[in-house]
Amino acid sequence: MNVRQAQYLIAVHEEGSISGAAKRLFITQPALSQTIQMVEKEIGARVFDRTTTPISLTCAGERYIASARKLVSLEQNLHREIEEIRQETSGRLRVGISTLRSMAILPRVLPRFFHLYPSVELELEETGSSSMEQLVLGGKVDLALLLSRSQVVEELTYITLCRERLLLFAGPQTALAKRIPPYSGIPIDEAREERFISVFPGHGTRTTQDHMFEEYKMNPRILFETHSVEVARRLAITCNAVALFPETLLSNWLQPTGIYYPILGDQFLRELYFCYHRGSYVPRYMWDFIRIVREECFSWEPGKGETT
């Protein structure tokens, strides 16, 4: 196996077809098919089951692709190490982060970062927190900001930034706002009869919300769903509903008006992490990016550390 063969067969697996992989690789289908046949001849087994749509891996193919990814990663790490040794302060940093977190964090972080590293190219992958680990594992980003893990992925290293509580914003005419003084800590079931503005499934806040509802056996009416917790917060205030909102965004960035209640229950506290691939080379500018994020946005939070 060589790096070119590994890259070609990984592309076929990810695209699900030889034609799609050929387009991605800018080569002809016959040339790609010839490479696949050459690899299968070398290992004495088929890599792909061509009878399925999309094309799938055989048992031998699963082993081959796993090893191919390691080979490509080793080759990429070598090039990055050599590049940093040669230039030290230039390169590319790909960061996975949700849109709202990027709005809250990056305006405070990037001026310092680009002052230190004017030649580093920053690429953002803005998506929901639940998909961040897969982006790192798939090599799509170098560093990702995510919320509480359901389980530790062995291939990743996690760096804890802070713990956060969710706040429940409420419209002024809700029964909750009329019954309980603003800013009081409450269990979520105090809002059992309220209408919720919710983010869609796949967002970290929605995952925690669903856990709350399950634990308290709640089934409130979801009035509206959105991809933004800030949209949900504003709609809750204007539509006399309620919506969950991350406390760290309130503390670090937003100073919104409105009534809110910290949600009680340590089981609902969420941890924010950076994660990166355990086997990857970490350049100095990535360490400094993490350091600046901590200092600018989470320096007030105790208990920061690394979980391997």
C-alpha positions in Angstrom: 0.0 0.0 0.0 1.2 3.5 -0.8 -0.2 6.9 0.1 -1.8 7.4 -3.4 -3.5 4.1 -3.3 -4.8 4.7 0.3 -6.2 8.2 -0.7 -7.9 6.7 -3.8 -9.6 3.9 -2.0 -10.6 6.1 1.0 -12.3 8.4 -1.6 -14.2 5.5 -3.1 -15.4 4.5 0.3 -16.5 8.0 1.3 -18.2 8.8 -2.0 -19.9 5.4 -2.2 -19.1 5.1 -5.9 -16.1 4.9 -8.3 -17.6 7.6 -10.5 -18.0 10.0 -7.5 -14.5 9.3 -6.3 -13.0 9.8 -9.7 -14.6 13.3 -9.9 -13.4 14.2 -6.5 -9.8 13.0 -7.3 -9.8 14.5 -10.8 -8.9 11.2 -12.5 -10.7 9.0 -14.9 -12.9 6.1 -13.8 -10.7 3.5 -15.7 -7.6 4.7 -13.9 -9.3 4.5 -10.5 -10.7 1.0 -11.3 -7.2 -0.1 -12.3 -5.8 1.1 -9.0 -8.6 -0.8 -7.1 -7.8 -4.0 -9.0 -4.1 -3.6 -8.4 -4.7 -3.2 -4.6 -7.1 -6.2 -4.5 -4.5 -8.3 -6.4 -1.8 -7.2 -4.0 -3.7 -8.2 -0.8 -5.4 -11.2 -2.4 -8.9 -10.1 -1.4 -11.7 -7.8 -2.5 -11.9 -4.4 -0.8 -15.3 -3.4 -2.2 -18.6 -5.2 -2.7 -19.7 -3.8 -6.0 -23.1 -5.4 -5.9 -24.5 -2.9 -3.4 -25.5 0.7 -3.9 -23.7 2.7 -2.6 -20.6 0.6 -2.9 -19.7 -1.0 0.4 -16.7 -2.5 2.1 -16.0 -6.2 2.5 -14.5 -7.5 5.8 -11.0 -7.2 4.3 -11.9 -3.8 3.0 -12.8 -2.5 6.4 -9.3 -3.5 7.7 -7.7 -2.0 4.6 -9.5 1.3 4.9 -8.7 1.5 8.6 -5.0 1.0 7.8 -5.2 3.4 4.9 -6.5 6.2 7.1 -3.6 5.6 9.5 -1.1 5.8 6.6 -2.6 9.0 5.2 -2.6 10.5 8.7 1.1 9.6 9.2 1.9 11.2 5.9 0.0 14.4 6.7 1.5 14.6 10.2 5.0 14.3 8.7 4.3 17.1 6.2 2.9 19.4 8.9 5.8 18.8 11.2 8.3 19.6 8.5 6.3 22.7 7.5 6.3 24.0 11.0 10.0 23.3 11.5 10.6 25.2 8.3 8.2 28.1 8.9 7.0 27.8 12.5 4.4 30.5 12.3 2.5 29.7 9.1 0.0 27.0 8.3 -3.7 26.2 8.3 -6.0 25.7 11.3 -9.4 24.1 10.6 -11.8 24.6 13.5 -15.3 23.1 14.0 -17.6 25.3 16.0 -21.3 26.1 16.1 -22.4 29.4 14.5 -23.5 31.0 17.8 -20.4 30.0 19.6 -18.3 31.4 16.8 -20.2 34.7 17.2 -19.5 34.7 20.9 -15.9 33.6 20.9 -14.1 34.5 17.7 -14.5 38.3 17.8 -12.6 38.2 21.1 -10.1 35.6 20.1 -9.0 36.3 16.5 -7.5 39.8 16.9 -5.0 38.3 19.4 -4.5 35.2 17.4 -3.9 36.9 14.1 -1.5 39.4 15.8 0.6 36.4 16.8 0.1 34.4 13.6 -0.7 36.7 10.6 0.3 33.9 8.2 -1.9 31.2 9.6 -5.0 30.5 7.5 -8.1 29.8 9.6 -11.0 27.7 8.2 -14.3 27.3 10.0 -16.7 24.4 9.8 -19.8 25.8 11.4 -22.3 23.0 12.4 -24.1 21.5 15.4 -22.1 20.3 18.3 -23.3 16.7 18.0 -21.3 16.1 14.8 -18.0 17.7 15.9 -16.3 14.5 17.0 -17.0 12.9 13.6 -15.5 15.9 11.8 -12.3 15.4 13.8 -12.2 11.7 13.2 -12.8 12.1 9.5 -10.0 14.6 9.2 -12.3 17.4 8.2 -11.2 19.7 11.1 -8.1 19.9 13.3 -9.8 21.2 16.4 -13.5 21.2 17.4 -15.5 22.8 20.2 -18.2 20.5 21.6 -20.5 20.0 24.5 -20.7 17.1 27.0 -19.6 13.7 25.7 -21.9 10.7 26.0 -18.7 8.6 25.9 -15.0 9.1 25.4 -13.8 8.4 21.9 -10.4 6.7 22.4 -8.9 8.3 19.2 -9.5 11.8 20.5 -7.9 14.0 23.2 -10.3 16.3 25.1 -9.4 19.6 26.7 -12.0 20.9 29.2 -12.9 24.6 28.9 -15.7 25.1 31.4 -19.0 23.8 32.9 -22.2 25.6 32.1 -25.7 25.6 33.2 -28.8 26.2 31.0 -31.0 29.2 31.6 -34.8 29.1 30.9 -35.9 32.4 29.3 -39.6 33.2 29.7 -42.0 35.6 28.2 -43.3 38.2 30.7 -46.9 37.0 30.5 -46.2 33.3 31.0 -47.6 31.7 34.1 -44.0 30.9 35.1 -43.0 34.6 35.1 -46.1 35.6 37.0 -45.6 32.9 39.6 -41.8 32.8 40.3 -39.5 35.8 40.8 -37.0 36.4 38.0 -33.6 34.9 38.2 -34.6 32.3 40.7 -33.1 28.8 40.3 -35.9 26.3 39.3 -36.2 22.7 38.3 -37.4 22.3 34.7 -40.7 20.9 35.7 -41.8 24.3 36.9 -42.3 25.0 33.2 -44.3 21.8 32.6 -47.3 23.7 31.4 -45.5 26.2 29.3 -45.0 26.3 25.5 -41.4 25.7 24.5 -39.4 27.3 21.6 -36.8 24.7 20.9 -33.7 24.1 18.8 -33.8 21.2 16.4 -32.5 17.7 17.3 -28.8 17.5 16.7 -27.9 20.6 18.8 -26.4 20.2 22.2 -29.1 22.3 23.9 -31.8 20.1 22.4 -30.1 16.9 23.6 -29.9 18.3 27.2 -33.5 19.5 26.9 -34.7 16.0 25.9 -32.8 14.5 28.8 -34.6 17.0 31.2 -38.0 16.1 29.7 -37.3 12.4 30.0 -36.2 12.6 33.6 -39.1 14.7 34.7 -41.6 12.8 32.5 -42.6 16.0 30.7 -44.2 16.3 27.3 -44.7 20.0 26.8 -45.9 21.6 23.6 -43.1 22.6 21.2 -44.5 25.7 19.7 -41.6 26.2 17.2 -38.2 24.8 16.3 -35.1 26.7 15.1 -31.4 26.0 14.6 -30.4 29.0 16.8 -30.7 29.3 20.6 -30.7 33.0 20.2 -33.7 32.9 17.9 -35.4 30.6 20.3 -34.7 33.0 23.2 -36.0 36.0 21.4 -39.2 34.2 20.2 -39.8 33.0 23.7 -39.9 36.5 25.0 -42.1 37.9 22.3 -44.4 34.9 22.0 -44.9 34.4 25.7 -43.2 31.0 25.7 -40.0 29.6 27.2 -36.7 28.6 25.8 -33.4 27.1 27.1 -30.3 29.2 26.6 -26.6 28.5 27.5 -25.4 30.4 30.5 -21.8 30.9 29.1 -23.2 32.9 26.1 -25.0 35.2 28.5 -22.0 35.6 30.7 -19.4 36.0 28.0 -21.2 37.8 25.2 -24.9 38.6 25.3 -26.4 41.0 27.7 -30.0 40.5 26.6 -33.1 41.8 28.4 -35.7 39.3 29.5 -36.7 37.1 32.4 -34.7 34.0 32.9 -34.3 31.2 35.5 -31.2 29.0 36.0 -32.1 25.4 35.7 -31.3 23.4 38.8 -29.7 19.9 38.8 -26.0 19.1 38.5 -26.9 16.3 36.2 -27.9 18.9 33.6 -24.6 20.8 33.8 -22.7 20.6 30.5 -19.0 20.7 29.9 -17.4 22.5 27.0 -14.4 20.9 25.4 -11.9 21.3 22.6 -11.0 18.0 21.0 -8.4 16.9 18.5 -7.2 13.6 17.0 -4.9 11.9 19.5 -2.5 10.8 16.9 -2.2 14.1 15.1 0.7 16.6 15.3 -0.4 19.7 17.2 1.4 22.8 15.9 2.3 25.7 18.2 -0.4 28.0 16.7 -3.1 25.5 17.6 -1.9 25.4 21.2 -1.9 29.2 21.3 -5.4 29.3 19.8 -6.7 27.1 22.6 -4.9 29.2 25.2 -6.3 32.5 23.8 -9.9 31.0 23.8 -9.5 30.1 27.5 -8.0 33.4 28.5 -10.5 35.6 26.6 -13.7 33.6 27.1 -13.4 31.1 29.9 -10.8 32.4 32.3 -13.4 32.9 35.0 -14.3 29.2 35.1 -12.5 26.9 37.5 -11.6 23.3 36.9 -10.0 23.5 33.5 -7.8 20.6 32.4 -7.1 17.9 29.9 -8.9 14.5 29.6 -7.0 11.9 27.6 
